[in-house]
Amino acid sequence: MSQKYHRAFGCYGIIGNSNELVVIRKNAGPYINRYDLPGGSLEDGEELAKAVVREVKEETGLEALHFDQIGVTSFRYPWDYQEWHYNQHICVFYRITSFTGKLQQNVEQFAGQDSLGAVKVPLAKINIQNSSPLVLKAKEYLLRPNEFSLQDQTYTDWQILQKPLF
């Protein structure tokens, strides 16, 4: 690929089962107005595992107690952002199997917060029209838990949604 890419990096939590998945309602970035996984960027010097615990708490109200890293991959797609026209989103995925707290449909808003709150969505209702590539990856994993593909994915015609679907 000869185009210059913006790169984003983050840690994301998969909380769900073969029937449903915890997602956030995204209010910024290339996944705006879609469902996304709870997670995000690291703070300076932050460990990967601590980042996923912090981000999940901020975006869902849940505190991850037990989790395992299951894989890393990236998603590439067109996105006009600052001087770039393409994005490569590098993602570290964690399977969260134990947590405390109550799922928050509305979360505290602060600078950098890109979650409006969290909901549980049936896997059958998750699709490319309403979800980020991360959510699609999580759905795939929950339906086939022993198969986490590390293959990068490219979306040649990614669409930024102008209106919320939720």
C-alpha positions as CSV (number, residue, x, y, z in Angstrom):
1,M,0.0,0.0,0.0
2,S,1.6,3.3,-1.1
3,Q,-0.8,5.7,0.7
4,K,0.3,7.4,3.9
5,Y,-1.7,6.0,6.8
6,H,-2.6,7.5,10.1
7,R,-2.1,4.8,12.8
8,A,-4.2,4.3,15.9
9,F,-3.3,1.8,18.6
10,G,-5.5,0.5,21.4
11,C,-6.5,-2.3,23.8
12,Y,-10.1,-3.6,23.7
13,G,-12.3,-5.8,25.8
14,I,-14.6,-8.6,24.6
15,I,-17.4,-9.1,27.2
16,G,-20.1,-11.5,26.0
17,N,-21.1,-15.0,25.1
18,S,-22.5,-16.8,22.0
19,N,-25.7,-14.8,22.3
20,E,-24.8,-11.2,23.1
21,L,-21.9,-8.7,23.4
22,V,-21.3,-5.6,25.5
23,V,-20.7,-2.7,23.2
24,I,-20.3,1.1,23.5
25,R,-22.2,3.7,21.5
26,K,-19.4,5.6,19.8
27,N,-19.5,9.4,19.5
28,A,-16.3,10.2,17.7
29,G,-13.7,9.0,15.2
30,P,-14.2,6.7,12.2
31,Y,-16.7,4.5,14.1
32,I,-18.9,7.4,15.1
33,N,-22.6,6.5,15.4
34,R,-21.8,2.8,15.5
35,Y,-21.4,0.1,18.1
36,D,-17.7,-0.3,19.1
37,L,-15.8,-2.4,21.7
38,P,-14.9,-0.8,25.0
39,G,-11.3,0.2,25.0
40,G,-8.9,2.7,23.5
41,S,-5.5,4.3,23.6
42,L,-2.8,4.0,26.3
43,E,-1.8,6.8,28.6
44,D,1.9,7.6,28.7
45,G,3.8,4.6,29.9
46,E,0.6,2.6,30.7
47,E,0.7,-1.2,30.5
48,L,-1.6,-2.9,28.0
49,A,-3.6,-4.8,30.6
50,K,-4.0,-1.7,32.8
51,A,-5.2,0.3,29.7
52,V,-8.0,-2.2,28.9
53,V,-9.2,-2.3,32.6
54,R,-9.2,1.6,32.7
55,E,-10.9,2.0,29.3
56,V,-13.6,-0.6,30.0
57,K,-14.4,1.0,33.4
58,E,-14.6,4.5,31.8
59,E,-16.7,3.4,28.9
60,T,-19.0,0.8,30.4
61,G,-19.0,1.2,34.2
62,L,-17.7,-2.4,34.5
63,E,-14.5,-3.3,36.2
64,A,-12.6,-6.2,34.6
65,L,-11.4,-8.8,37.2
66,H,-10.2,-11.6,35.0
67,F,-9.1,-11.4,31.4
68,D,-6.7,-12.8,28.9
69,Q,-5.1,-11.3,25.8
70,I,-6.3,-13.3,22.8
71,G,-4.6,-11.6,19.9
72,V,-3.5,-8.5,17.9
73,T,-4.6,-7.5,14.5
74,S,-5.2,-4.3,12.5
75,F,-8.0,-2.9,10.3
76,R,-7.3,-0.5,7.4
77,Y,-9.9,1.7,5.7
78,P,-10.3,5.1,4.1
79,W,-10.8,7.9,6.6
80,D,-10.2,11.6,6.0
81,Y,-8.6,12.8,9.2
82,Q,-6.3,15.8,9.4
83,E,-3.8,15.4,6.6
84,W,-4.4,11.6,6.1
85,H,-6.9,9.8,3.9
86,Y,-6.4,6.3,5.3
87,N,-6.3,4.8,8.8
88,Q,-4.7,1.7,10.2
89,H,-6.2,0.7,13.5
90,I,-3.9,-1.7,15.5
91,C,-5.9,-3.5,18.2
92,V,-5.0,-5.7,21.1
93,F,-8.0,-7.9,22.1
94,Y,-8.7,-9.1,25.6
95,R,-11.4,-11.7,26.5
96,I,-12.9,-10.5,29.8
97,T,-14.4,-13.4,31.7
98,S,-15.1,-11.9,35.1
99,F,-16.1,-8.3,36.1
100,T,-18.0,-6.3,38.7
101,G,-20.2,-3.3,38.5
102,K,-23.3,-2.3,36.6
103,L,-23.4,-1.7,32.9
104,Q,-23.9,2.1,32.4
105,Q,-26.1,3.2,29.5
106,N,-24.8,6.7,30.0
107,V,-21.2,7.4,31.1
108,E,-19.3,10.5,32.3
109,Q,-18.3,12.8,29.5
110,F,-14.8,14.3,29.6
111,A,-12.1,15.4,27.1
112,G,-11.2,12.3,25.1
113,Q,-14.3,10.3,26.1
114,D,-15.7,8.7,22.9
115,S,-18.3,6.5,24.5
116,L,-21.9,7.7,25.1
117,G,-22.4,4.5,27.3
118,A,-22.7,0.8,27.0
119,V,-25.4,-1.7,26.0
120,K,-25.7,-5.5,25.4
121,V,-26.5,-6.3,21.8
122,P,-27.6,-9.7,20.5
123,L,-24.9,-11.1,18.2
124,A,-27.6,-11.6,15.5
125,K,-28.1,-7.8,15.3
126,I,-24.5,-7.0,14.8
127,N,-23.5,-6.2,11.2
128,I,-21.2,-4.0,9.1
129,Q,-24.0,-1.4,8.8
130,N,-24.1,-0.7,12.6
131,S,-20.8,-1.9,14.1
132,S,-17.1,-1.2,13.9
133,P,-14.6,-3.8,12.5
134,L,-13.7,-4.5,16.2
135,V,-17.2,-5.5,17.1
136,L,-17.4,-7.7,14.0
137,K,-14.2,-9.4,15.0
138,A,-15.5,-9.9,18.6
139,K,-18.7,-11.5,17.2
140,E,-16.6,-13.8,15.0
141,Y,-14.6,-14.8,18.1
142,L,-17.6,-15.4,20.3
143,L,-19.2,-17.6,17.7
144,R,-15.9,-19.6,17.3
145,P,-13.9,-19.1,20.5
146,N,-11.0,-21.3,19.4
147,E,-10.4,-19.4,16.2
148,F,-9.0,-15.9,16.5
149,S,-7.6,-14.9,13.1
150,L,-4.6,-12.6,13.3
151,Q,-5.0,-11.7,9.6
152,D,-5.2,-7.9,9.1
153,Q,-8.4,-6.8,7.3
154,T,-8.9,-4.0,4.8
155,Y,-12.2,-2.3,4.2
156,T,-11.9,-0.5,0.8
157,D,-15.2,1.4,1.1
158,W,-15.6,2.1,4.8
159,Q,-18.4,4.6,5.4
160,I,-18.5,7.2,8.2
161,L,-22.1,7.3,9.5
162,Q,-23.6,10.8,9.8
163,K,-26.6,9.8,11.9
164,P,-26.8,7.6,14.9
165,L,-28.2,4.1,14.5
166,F,-29.1,3.8,18.2
